[in-house]
């Protein structure tokens, strides 16, 4: 479970830092930058689901890694 939560935290940190840098430094994201964030959010979601569902942990962590 700790691995899944760590993976979720790390996956969510990348787009969260990108959003924070936009606000702090006034950077405007391009369309591609916005699209590139979706796999990180998907990975975080799969990892959180893996933490919550112990029976499906391995396949969900594999999906998180693939995302």
N, C-alpha and C positions, 0 to 999 in steps of 0.2 A: 504494500500500500504506500509506503514511503517513497518508493521509486516512482510510482504513478503520480503522486502529488508533486514531487520534484520536477518531473517531466512537464506537468501542467504549468507549474510556476515558470519554468524556463521558456516554454513555448509561448506563454502569454507575455513574457517580459520583452520580447523582441518588438512586437507591434505596439506595446504600451510605451516603450522607449521612443519609438518612431513618432507616436502621437505627442508625447511629451516634448520632444525636440521641435516639433512643429509649433507648439504653443510657446515654448521658451524663446526660441530663436527666430520665430516668424517664418519658418520654412513652409512653402506651399508644396504639398505632395502632387506628383503627377498621377495620371490615371493608372499607369503600370504599378506604381508604388502602392496604391490602394488595393489593387488586385493581388499583389504579392503577400498581403497580410492575411488573406483568407486561409491558406494552409496552416499558418501558425494558430489561428483561432480554432480550426478543426482539430489540430493536434492537441491543443489544450482541452477541448471538449472530450475527445476520445480518452485522454489520460484521466480526466475527472471521472468519466464513466467507468474506467478501469478501477479507480480507487473505490467507487461505490458498489461495483458489481464483482465480487471476488471470483465467481464462477467463470466469468468471461474476461478475466484480467489479461491473459496472454494474447488473445486475438485483438482486444482493444488496444493494448500497448503496441502490437504490431501495426495496427492501423495508424496510431499516433506517430510511430516512427516513419511510416510511409508518407504521411502527410508532411 
